[in-house]
Amino acid sequence: MAKFVKVAHVDEIPLRRMKSFEIDLVNVVVCHTEEGFFALEDKCSHDFAPISTGRIDRKGQIVCPRHGARFECKTGNVTHPPAIVGIDTYAIKIENDEIYISID
């Protein structure tokens, strides 16, 4: 069974914003898009820099601040180079307006 860890209240991450957390030595970024909240590895697959210092565009993609690679918040798939490999996603759930993540 997956172990979920509470990381934030939904009000702490406004629409089209993100926030980084460390869970069991894994850096995770929670993104808030029009489609909801999503959790991904906080590391660009192109140069391994944190993507949480980037931005979320109107299409629900994270734009890496270093070289402009883009990743779909919902799936972690690459949508724009220079990255060619997607990033890991993690299970997320919302209960009583609290955000929980599982990295299992």
TAWO-V280734 format. One line per field, one symbol per residue. psi: psi as a letter, one per 30 degrees, with the letter a starting at -180 (. if undefined). A space follows every 50 residues. Layout:
# TAWO-V280734
psi: ???
This chain:
# TAWO-V280734
psi: kkjkkkflkfffjlkhllkklkjhgkkkkkkjlffakkklkikkfegglk ffgblklfghkkjkfeggkkkkeeffkkfklfkfkllkllkklkkhgkkk kkg.
